[in-house]
Amino acid sequence: MVYVTRREVFSAAHVLYNAEWSDSRNAEVFDKCANPRGHGHNYVLEVTIAGEIDPSTGYVIDLKLLKSIIKEQIIAKVDHKHLNYDVDFLQNIIPTAENIAVAIWNELVHRIPSGTLYSVKVHETENNCAEYKG
Ligand code: NI
């Protein structure tokens, strides 16, 4: 098994807020991230595909094709958007890196033409990231 990864970047705003909680509980748990007007991140997304090498191409998956799938299905919908309001596949979740990774996995898992989706990793800052492997 060989693993290949495509990296993409996007910039987006979000608020971490649980609507079932009081404002003070939200402020206590999410601190500055609960600021109602939101704040932004330069996210880095890494999508890893696992598979066998096709001997005729030497590829697990053509990364040009993977790039175009990620661009169409994910980046076009999240880049320069507000993740709480603007993105159909992020509705009704708290847009943490964890939840974003799971949601992106669900968008991509049935759209990978060769190999299988192995992981989706979302870096929110240089120091924080979340990875989902299904
Ligand atoms: Ni944040």
Backbone and ligand atoms as CSV (ligand in chain L), in Angstrom:
chain,resi,resn,atom,element,x,y,z
A,1,MET,N,N,0.848,-1.198,0.000
A,1,MET,CA,C,0.000,0.000,0.000
A,1,MET,C,C,0.887,1.254,0.000
A,2,VAL,N,N,0.503,2.196,-0.839
A,2,VAL,CA,C,1.251,3.456,-0.923
A,2,VAL,C,C,0.277,4.600,-0.631
A,3,TYR,N,N,0.777,5.630,0.029
A,3,TYR,CA,C,-0.065,6.757,0.452
A,3,TYR,C,C,0.394,8.015,-0.277
A,4,VAL,N,N,-0.522,8.707,-0.917
A,4,VAL,CA,C,-0.180,9.968,-1.583
A,4,VAL,C,C,-1.071,11.076,-1.026
A,5,THR,N,N,-0.496,12.253,-0.915
A,5,THR,CA,C,-1.195,13.359,-0.253
A,5,THR,C,C,-1.200,14.596,-1.132
A,6,ARG,N,N,-2.370,15.213,-1.220
A,6,ARG,CA,C,-2.497,16.519,-1.857
A,6,ARG,C,C,-2.769,17.555,-0.768
A,7,ARG,N,N,-2.025,18.660,-0.842
A,7,ARG,CA,C,-2.174,19.745,0.127
A,7,ARG,C,C,-2.837,20.910,-0.574
A,8,GLU,N,N,-3.824,21.504,0.076
A,8,GLU,CA,C,-4.477,22.716,-0.432
A,8,GLU,C,C,-4.602,23.697,0.724
A,9,VAL,N,N,-4.756,24.967,0.407
A,9,VAL,CA,C,-4.940,25.971,1.457
A,9,VAL,C,C,-6.232,26.736,1.191
A,10,PHE,N,N,-6.841,27.202,2.264
A,10,PHE,CA,C,-7.987,28.100,2.126
A,10,PHE,C,C,-8.042,29.020,3.333
A,11,SER,N,N,-8.653,30.169,3.116
A,11,SER,CA,C,-8.830,31.146,4.191
A,11,SER,C,C,-10.311,31.269,4.473
A,12,ALA,N,N,-10.667,31.246,5.759
A,12,ALA,CA,C,-12.084,31.286,6.088
A,12,ALA,C,C,-12.269,31.806,7.512
A,13,ALA,N,N,-13.494,32.257,7.776
A,13,ALA,CA,C,-13.862,32.721,9.109
A,13,ALA,C,C,-14.737,31.677,9.796
A,14,HIS,N,N,-14.714,31.695,11.122
A,14,HIS,CA,C,-15.649,30.853,11.874
A,14,HIS,C,C,-15.862,31.425,13.271
A,15,VAL,N,N,-16.886,30.913,13.908
A,15,VAL,CA,C,-17.162,31.177,15.324
A,15,VAL,C,C,-17.377,29.824,15.976
A,16,LEU,N,N,-16.801,29.629,17.143
A,16,LEU,CA,C,-17.095,28.414,17.901
A,16,LEU,C,C,-18.138,28.776,18.952
A,17,TYR,N,N,-19.311,28.192,18.810
A,17,TYR,CA,C,-20.439,28.587,19.643
A,17,TYR,C,C,-21.436,27.439,19.659
A,18,ASN,N,N,-21.857,27.056,20.839
A,18,ASN,CA,C,-22.891,26.028,20.966
A,18,ASN,C,C,-24.202,26.726,21.299
A,19,ALA,N,N,-25.142,26.700,20.371
A,19,ALA,CA,C,-26.395,27.449,20.511
A,19,ALA,C,C,-27.248,26.963,21.679
A,20,GLU,N,N,-26.954,25.753,22.166
A,20,GLU,CA,C,-27.726,25.236,23.301
A,20,GLU,C,C,-27.212,25.764,24.641
A,21,TRP,N,N,-26.096,26.473,24.603
A,21,TRP,CA,C,-25.500,26.985,25.836
A,21,TRP,C,C,-25.745,28.477,25.974
A,22,SER,N,N,-25.595,28.978,27.208
A,22,SER,CA,C,-25.633,30.418,27.462
A,22,SER,C,C,-24.376,31.072,26.888
A,23,ASP,N,N,-24.462,32.402,26.710
A,23,ASP,CA,C,-23.287,33.137,26.239
A,23,ASP,C,C,-22.108,32.960,27.199
A,24,SER,N,N,-22.409,32.949,28.498
A,24,SER,CA,C,-21.295,32.856,29.443
A,24,SER,C,C,-20.636,31.477,29.392
A,25,ARG,N,N,-21.451,30.438,29.194
A,25,ARG,CA,C,-20.877,29.087,29.058
A,25,ARG,C,C,-20.030,28.991,27.776
A,26,ASN,N,N,-20.530,29.581,26.682
A,26,ASN,CA,C,-19.757,29.601,25.438
A,26,ASN,C,C,-18.437,30.335,25.624
A,27,ALA,N,N,-18.499,31.477,26.307
A,27,ALA,CA,C,-17.274,32.261,26.515
A,27,ALA,C,C,-16.278,31.475,27.365
A,28,GLU,N,N,-16.826,30.728,28.346
A,28,GLU,CA,C,-15.964,29.959,29.231
A,28,GLU,C,C,-15.257,28.832,28.459
A,29,VAL,N,N,-16.003,28.155,27.598
A,29,VAL,CA,C,-15.433,26.999,26.886
A,29,VAL,C,C,-14.591,27.437,25.692
A,30,PHE,N,N,-15.141,28.359,24.894
A,30,PHE,CA,C,-14.494,28.684,23.619
A,30,PHE,C,C,-13.660,29.965,23.672
A,31,ASP,N,N,-13.763,30.708,24.762
A,31,ASP,CA,C,-12.919,31.894,24.985
A,31,ASP,C,C,-13.017,32.832,23.783
A,32,LYS,N,N,-11.882,33.273,23.236
A,32,LYS,CA,C,-11.896,34.234,22.124
A,32,LYS,C,C,-12.562,33.662,20.874
A,33,CYS,N,N,-12.552,32.356,20.732
A,33,CYS,CA,C,-13.137,31.730,19.535
A,33,CYS,C,C,-14.645,31.887,19.499
A,34,ALA,N,N,-15.271,32.274,20.632
A,34,ALA,CA,C,-16.725,32.480,20.670
A,34,ALA,C,C,-17.113,33.905,20.285
A,35,ASN,N,N,-16.153,34.749,19.982
A,35,ASN,CA,C,-16.463,36.119,19.538
A,35,ASN,C,C,-17.516,36.082,18.439
A,36,PRO,N,N,-18.704,36.676,18.664
A,36,PRO,CA,C,-19.823,36.476,17.728
A,36,PRO,C,C,-19.566,36.934,16.301
A,37,ARG,N,N,-18.697,37.890,16.109
A,37,ARG,CA,C,-18.424,38.326,14.731
A,37,ARG,C,C,-17.418,37.434,14.017
A,38,GLY,N,N,-16.849,36.495,14.737
A,38,GLY,CA,C,-15.959,35.528,14.108
A,38,GLY,C,C,-14.522,35.994,14.020
A,39,HIS,N,N,-13.705,35.098,13.523
A,39,HIS,CA,C,-12.283,35.381,13.302
A,39,HIS,C,C,-11.826,34.429,12.213
A,40,GLY,N,N,-10.655,34.700,11.660
A,40,GLY,CA,C,-10.235,33.938,10.491
A,40,GLY,C,C,-9.029,33.053,10.731
A,41,HIS,N,N,-8.874,32.098,9.843
A,41,HIS,CA,C,-7.688,31.245,9.825
A,41,HIS,C,C,-7.254,31.031,8.390
A,42,ASN,N,N,-5.958,30.817,8.221
A,42,ASN,CA,C,-5.453,30.291,6.957
A,42,ASN,C,C,-5.296,28.789,7.159
A,43,TYR,N,N,-6.289,28.063,6.671
A,43,TYR,CA,C,-6.316,26.618,6.879
A,43,TYR,C,C,-5.434,25.911,5.847
A,44,VAL,N,N,-4.855,24.803,6.290
A,44,VAL,CA,C,-4.165,23.904,5.363
A,44,VAL,C,C,-4.892,22.561,5.429
A,45,LEU,N,N,-5.257,22.069,4.265
A,45,LEU,CA,C,-5.977,20.797,4.160
A,45,LEU,C,C,-5.057,19.779,3.494
A,46,GLU,N,N,-4.943,18.613,4.109
A,46,GLU,CA,C,-4.173,17.527,3.496
A,46,GLU,C,C,-5.090,16.327,3.314
A,47,VAL,N,N,-5.183,15.871,2.080
A,47,VAL,CA,C,-6.031,14.721,1.752
A,47,VAL,C,C,-5.113,13.590,1.290
A,48,THR,N,N,-5.180,12.465,1.992
A,48,THR,CA,C,-4.298,11.332,1.685
A,48,THR,C,C,-5.110,10.162,1.134
A,49,ILE,N,N,-4.616,9.626,0.017
A,49,ILE,CA,C,-5.237,8.485,-0.655
A,49,ILE,C,C,-4.308,7.290,-0.499
A,50,ALA,N,N,-4.874,6.138,-0.175
A,50,ALA,CA,C,-4.106,4.902,-0.068
A,50,ALA,C,C,-4.470,4.001,-1.234
A,51,GLY,N,N,-3.473,3.324,-1.784
A,51,GLY,CA,C,-3.785,2.383,-2.853
A,51,GLY,C,C,-2.543,1.696,-3.373
A,52,GLU,N,N,-2.786,0.845,-4.357
A,52,GLU,CA,C,-1.692,0.166,-5.044
A,52,GLU,C,C,-1.221,1.058,-6.186
A,53,ILE,N,N,0.026,0.928,-6.533
A,53,ILE,CA,C,0.549,1.667,-7.680
A,53,ILE,C,C,0.069,1.001,-8.968
A,54,ASP,N,N,-0.512,1.808,-9.845
A,54,ASP,CA,C,-0.878,1.320,-11.179
A,54,ASP,C,C,0.415,1.220,-11.991
A,55,PRO,N,N,0.800,-0.004,-12.412
A,55,PRO,CA,C,2.105,-0.138,-13.085
A,55,PRO,C,C,2.179,0.624,-14.406
A,56,SER,N,N,1.033,0.899,-15.003
A,56,SER,CA,C,1.085,1.585,-16.298
A,56,SER,C,C,1.346,3.083,-16.154
A,57,THR,N,N,1.006,3.659,-14.980
A,57,THR,CA,C,1.251,5.090,-14.772
A,57,THR,C,C,2.294,5.349,-13.690
A,58,GLY,N,N,2.465,4.389,-12.805
A,58,GLY,CA,C,3.303,4.629,-11.627
A,58,GLY,C,C,2.591,5.412,-10.543
A,59,TYR,N,N,1.301,5.681,-10.736
A,59,TYR,CA,C,0.518,6.473,-9.789
A,59,TYR,C,C,-0.401,5.596,-8.948
A,60,VAL,N,N,-0.654,6.041,-7.696
A,60,VAL,CA,C,-1.794,5.526,-6.924
A,60,VAL,C,C,-3.053,6.227,-7.413
A,61,ILE,N,N,-2.954,7.542,-7.538
A,61,ILE,CA,C,-4.018,8.367,-8.112
A,61,ILE,C,C,-3.319,9.521,-8.814
A,62,ASP,N,N,-3.861,9.954,-9.921
A,62,ASP,CA,C,-3.318,11.118,-10.618
A,62,ASP,C,C,-3.590,12.346,-9.736
A,63,LEU,N,N,-2.520,12.951,-9.220
A,63,LEU,CA,C,-2.707,14.069,-8.278
A,63,LEU,C,C,-3.331,15.295,-8.944
A,64,LYS,N,N,-3.228,15.406,-10.259
A,64,LYS,CA,C,-3.938,16.498,-10.957
A,64,LYS,C,C,-5.443,16.317,-10.815
A,65,LEU,N,N,-5.865,15.050,-10.905
A,65,LEU,CA,C,-7.281,14.737,-10.762
A,65,LEU,C,C,-7.733,14.951,-9.314
A,66,LEU,N,N,-6.927,14.488,-8.350
A,66,LEU,CA,C,-7.272,14.691,-6.941
A,66,LEU,C,C,-7.355,16.179,-6.635
A,67,LYS,N,N,-6.403,16.952,-7.150
A,67,LYS,CA,C,-6.425,18.405,-6.959
A,67,LYS,C,C,-7.745,18.990,-7.465
A,68,SER,N,N,-8.163,18.597,-8.655
A,68,SER,CA,C,-9.380,19.204,-9.209
A,68,SER,C,C,-10.619,18.794,-8.418
A,69,ILE,N,N,-10.642,17.563,-7.897
A,69,ILE,CA,C,-11.782,17.126,-7.064
A,69,ILE,C,C,-11.830,17.942,-5.765
A,70,ILE,N,N,-10.683,18.106,-5.118
A,70,ILE,CA,C,-10.656,18.869,-3.858
A,70,ILE,C,C,-11.032,20.330,-4.123
A,71,LYS,N,N,-10.518,20.887,-5.216
A,71,LYS,CA,C,-10.839,22.289,-5.544
A,71,LYS,C,C,-12.337,22.474,-5.765
A,72,GLU,N,N,-12.919,21.587,-6.544
A,72,GLU,CA,C,-14.354,21.716,-6.882
A,72,GLU,C,C,-15.261,21.431,-5.695
A,73,GLN,N,N,-14.960,20.364,-4.979
A,73,GLN,CA,C,-15.878,19.900,-3.934
A,73,GLN,C,C,-15.692,20.637,-2.613
A,74,ILE,N,N,-14.480,21.130,-2.358
A,74,ILE,CA,C,-14.192,21.704,-1.038
A,74,ILE,C,C,-13.741,23.161,-1.148
A,75,ILE,N,N,-12.628,23.399,-1.815
A,75,ILE,CA,C,-12.013,24.733,-1.759
A,75,ILE,C,C,-12.949,25.801,-2.317
A,76,ALA,N,N,-13.599,25.501,-3.423
A,76,ALA,CA,C,-14.519,26.488,-4.023
A,76,ALA,C,C,-15.648,26.860,-3.062
A,77,LYS,N,N,-15.979,25.945,-2.149
A,77,LYS,CA,C,-17.102,26.185,-1.226
A,77,LYS,C,C,-16.678,26.834,0.094
A,78,VAL,N,N,-15.400,26.742,0.449
A,78,VAL,CA,C,-14.975,27.250,1.767
A,78,VAL,C,C,-14.041,28.458,1.707
A,79,ASP,N,N,-13.324,28.647,0.583
A,79,ASP,CA,C,-12.306,29.696,0.555
A,79,ASP,C,C,-12.956,31.073,0.584
A,80,HIS,N,N,-12.492,31.910,1.529
A,80,HIS,CA,C,-13.041,33.264,1.719
A,80,HIS,C,C,-14.525,33.248,2.070
A,81,LYS,N,N,-14.932,32.223,2.814
A,81,LYS,CA,C,-16.315,32.109,3.268
A,81,LYS,C,C,-16.342,32.107,4.797
A,82,HIS,N,N,-17.568,32.284,5.309
A,82,HIS,CA,C,-17.783,32.128,6.751
A,82,HIS,C,C,-18.307,30.714,6.968
A,83,LEU,N,N,-17.528,29.902,7.648
A,83,LEU,CA,C,-17.840,28.478,7.729
A,83,LEU,C,C,-19.153,28.200,8.459
A,84,ASN,N,N,-19.549,29.085,9.374
A,84,ASN,CA,C,-20.814,28.860,10.095
A,84,ASN,C,C,-22.047,29.108,9.230
A,85,TYR,N,N,-21.913,29.955,8.218
A,85,TYR,CA,C,-23.101,30.409,7.486
A,85,TYR,C,C,-23.115,30.057,6.010
A,86,ASP,N,N,-21.945,29.970,5.391
A,86,ASP,CA,C,-21.884,29.964,3.924
A,86,ASP,C,C,-21.702,28.590,3.285
A,87,VAL,N,N,-21.465,27.573,4.080
A,87,VAL,CA,C,-21.016,26.295,3.508
A,87,VAL,C,C,-22.069,25.221,3.765
A,88,ASP,N,N,-22.648,24.688,2.680
A,88,ASP,CA,C,-23.758,23.741,2.840
A,88,ASP,C,C,-23.371,22.538,3.695
A,89,PHE,N,N,-22.162,21.998,3.491
A,89,PHE,CA,C,-21.832,20.762,4.203
A,89,PHE,C,C,-21.312,21.001,5.633
A,90,LEU,N,N,-21.310,22.257,6.076
A,90,LEU,CA,C,-20.915,22.546,7.466
A,90,LEU,C,C,-22.072,23.098,8.300
A,91,GLN,N,N,-23.280,22.990,7.790
A,91,GLN,CA,C,-24.403,23.519,8.546
A,91,GLN,C,C,-24.679,22.658,9.784
A,92,ASN,N,N,-25.110,23.319,10.861
A,92,ASN,CA,C,-25.521,22.642,12.096
A,92,ASN,C,C,-24.408,21.866,12.795
A,93,ILE,N,N,-23.167,22.300,12.571
A,93,ILE,CA,C,-22.073,21.759,13.370
A,93,ILE,C,C,-21.258,22.933,13.906
A,94,ILE,N,N,-20.507,22.697,14.956
A,94,ILE,CA,C,-19.562,23.706,15.448
A,94,ILE,C,C,-18.291,23.522,14.610
A,95,PRO,N,N,-17.879,24.542,13.835
A,95,PRO,CA,C,-16.800,24.325,12.874
A,95,PRO,C,C,-15.394,24.343,13.485
A,96,THR,N,N,-15.155,23.375,14.360
A,96,THR,CA,C,-13.797,23.123,14.849
A,96,THR,C,C,-13.015,22.400,13.755
A,97,ALA,N,N,-11.710,22.334,13.909
A,97,ALA,CA,C,-10.894,21.577,12.941
A,97,ALA,C,C,-11.345,20.115,12.895
A,98,GLU,N,N,-11.729,19.575,14.044
A,98,GLU,CA,C,-12.190,18.184,14.095
A,98,GLU,C,C,-13.428,17.986,13.223
A,99,ASN,N,N,-14.418,18.847,13.442
A,99,ASN,CA,C,-15.668,18.705,12.686
A,99,ASN,C,C,-15.486,19.020,11.211
A,100,ILE,N,N,-14.607,19.966,10.890
A,100,ILE,CA,C,-14.337,20.279,9.485
A,100,ILE,C,C,-13.698,19.071,8.792
A,101,ALA,N,N,-12.768,18.416,9.483
A,101,ALA,CA,C,-12.099,17.240,8.899
A,101,ALA,C,C,-13.112,16.134,8.602
A,102,VAL,N,N,-14.022,15.882,9.540
A,102,VAL,CA,C,-15.038,14.839,9.336
A,102,VAL,C,C,-15.970,15.218,8.183
A,103,ALA,N,N,-16.380,16.472,8.135
A,103,ALA,CA,C,-17.301,16.918,7.078
A,103,ALA,C,C,-16.637,16.829,5.703
A,104,ILE,N,N,-15.365,17.203,5.622
A,104,ILE,CA,C,-14.655,17.111,4.335
A,104,ILE,C,C,-14.491,15.644,3.931
A,105,TRP,N,N,-14.189,14.794,4.888
A,105,TRP,CA,C,-14.129,13.347,4.609
A,105,TRP,C,C,-15.437,12.893,3.965
A,106,ASN,N,N,-16.551,13.270,4.571
A,106,ASN,CA,C,-17.852,12.816,4.062
A,106,ASN,C,C,-18.126,13.340,2.654
A,107,GLU,N,N,-17.620,14.529,2.346
A,107,GLU,CA,C,-17.797,15.080,0.992
A,107,GLU,C,C,-16.950,14.338,-0.038
A,108,LEU,N,N,-15.785,13.875,0.391
A,108,LEU,CA,C,-14.832,13.303,-0.579
A,108,LEU,C,C,-14.898,11.788,-0.709
A,109,VAL,N,N,-15.359,11.094,0.317
A,109,VAL,CA,C,-15.112,9.646,0.405
A,109,VAL,C,C,-15.672,8.877,-0.796
A,110,HIS,N,N,-16.795,9.319,-1.340
A,110,HIS,CA,C,-17.371,8.593,-2.480
A,110,HIS,C,C,-16.971,9.190,-3.822
A,111,ARG,N,N,-16.041,10.138,-3.795
A,111,ARG,CA,C,-15.676,10.815,-5.047
A,111,ARG,C,C,-14.234,10.536,-5.469
A,112,ILE,N,N,-13.594,9.580,-4.811
A,112,ILE,CA,C,-12.188,9.289,-5.122
A,112,ILE,C,C,-12.153,8.197,-6.198
A,113,PRO,N,N,-11.631,8.506,-7.392
A,113,PRO,CA,C,-11.742,7.573,-8.519
A,113,PRO,C,C,-10.783,6.393,-8.479
A,114,SER,N,N,-9.639,6.527,-7.775
A,114,SER,CA,C,-8.773,5.350,-7.645
A,114,SER,C,C,-8.073,5.401,-6.298
A,115,GLY,N,N,-7.796,4.206,-5.752
A,115,GLY,CA,C,-7.345,4.140,-4.374
A,115,GLY,C,C,-8.521,4.454,-3.458
A,116,THR,N,N,-8.253,4.551,-2.149
A,116,THR,CA,C,-9.323,4.894,-1.204
A,116,THR,C,C,-8.859,6.038,-0.309
A,117,LEU,N,N,-9.838,6.816,0.133
A,117,LEU,CA,C,-9.530,7.923,1.029
A,117,LEU,C,C,-8.970,7.345,2.332
A,118,TYR,N,N,-7.801,7.814,2.735
A,118,TYR,CA,C,-7.147,7.302,3.940
A,118,TYR,C,C,-7.239,8.277,5.096
A,119,SER,N,N,-7.019,9.584,4.817
A,119,SER,CA,C,-7.147,10.562,5.896
A,119,SER,C,C,-7.411,11.954,5.345
A,120,VAL,N,N,-8.071,12.734,6.185
A,120,VAL,CA,C,-8.272,14.165,5.926
A,120,VAL,C,C,-7.715,14.893,7.139
A,121,LYS,N,N,-6.765,15.782,6.887
A,121,LYS,CA,C,-6.116,16.500,7.985
A,121,LYS,C,C,-6.345,17.992,7.770
A,122,VAL,N,N,-6.818,18.670,8.800
A,122,VAL,CA,C,-7.089,20.103,8.729
A,122,VAL,C,C,-6.201,20.807,9.747
A,123,HIS,N,N,-5.301,21.636,9.221
A,123,HIS,CA,C,-4.453,22.456,10.091
A,123,HIS,C,C,-5.134,23.814,10.235
A,124,GLU,N,N,-5.436,24.174,11.472
A,124,GLU,CA,C,-6.092,25.455,11.711
A,124,GLU,C,C,-5.053,26.544,11.969
A,125,THR,N,N,-3.986,26.173,12.627
A,125,THR,CA,C,-2.845,27.074,12.861
A,125,THR,C,C,-1.593,26.236,12.639
A,126,GLU,N,N,-0.448,26.864,12.791
A,126,GLU,CA,C,0.795,26.106,12.660
A,126,GLU,C,C,0.911,25.030,13.730
A,127,ASN,N,N,0.224,25.254,14.839
A,127,ASN,CA,C,0.390,24.346,15.980
A,127,ASN,C,C,-0.760,23.379,16.194
A,128,ASN,N,N,-1.917,23.658,15.583
A,128,ASN,CA,C,-3.102,22.836,15.858
A,128,ASN,C,C,-3.653,22.223,14.578
A,129,CYS,N,N,-3.892,20.919,14.636
A,129,CYS,CA,C,-4.548,20.287,13.504
A,129,CYS,C,C,-5.372,19.105,13.999
A,130,ALA,N,N,-6.295,18.668,13.140
A,130,ALA,CA,C,-7.128,17.504,13.440
A,130,ALA,C,C,-7.109,16.594,12.220
A,131,GLU,N,N,-7.095,15.298,12.468
A,131,GLU,CA,C,-7.031,14.325,11.375
A,131,GLU,C,C,-8.143,13.303,11.568
A,132,TYR,N,N,-8.821,12.984,10.470
A,132,TYR,CA,C,-9.901,11.975,10.509
A,132,TYR,C,C,-9.577,10.881,9.514
A,133,LYS,N,N,-9.756,9.645,9.967
A,133,LYS,CA,C,-9.451,8.498,9.108
A,133,LYS,C,C,-10.686,7.612,8.912
A,134,GLY,N,N,-11.848,8.193,9.051
A,134,GLY,CA,C,-13.069,7.444,8.781
A,134,GLY,C,C,-13.533,6.605,9.963
L,1,NI,NI,NI,-10.650,29.711,15.260
